[in-house]
Amino acid sequence: MRDEAPNLLAKLSKSSLVIFKGDLNYRKLTGDVKWPVNTTFSEALGPLRGSFPILSLRTNKADVAVGIAEKIARELDKEGIAWRTSGKYALISFEPQT
Ligand SMILES: O=P(O)(O)OC[C@@]1(O)O[C@H](CO)[C@@H](O)[C@@H]1O
């Protein structure tokens, strides 16, 4: 964003909170990478981390998912629950501005 949309970044940097809604935006925020589930949301954000306060609200519709305890993911997987893709589970993620 720093290179592609510096004006937008400057504007968002002055915001008290920027809310991203939906699976596709979550995938864009986290680079659409199949991170280990216990990767922090902060790490997955990469260069956007700390630029402005980010709240992401997402129902899970794709494999990418971060900020989850491995034990919880393992238990859901063991039960055969399609928690990553069914749209029946959701993630609320927050990263403050630094
Ligand atoms: O969760 P929602 O708001 O109904 O869908 C969010 C969404 O980003 O997820 C899909 C991509 O996985 C898109 O088709 C859709 O726009």
The ligand as an ORCA input file, in Angstrom:
! r2SCAN-3c Opt
* xyz 0 1
  O     -18.897    -13.683      4.196
  P     -19.584    -12.910      3.119
  O     -19.610    -11.469      3.436
  O     -20.916    -13.472      2.745
  O     -18.704    -13.076      1.819
  C     -17.472    -12.479      1.760
  C     -16.728    -12.857      0.511
  O     -15.575    -12.055      0.443
  O     -16.325    -14.208      0.555
  C     -16.252    -14.747     -0.755
  C     -14.809    -15.148     -1.035
  O     -14.445    -16.268     -0.284
  C     -16.716    -13.671     -1.697
  O     -17.464    -14.196     -2.713
  C     -17.503    -12.750     -0.794
  O     -17.587    -11.447     -1.273
*
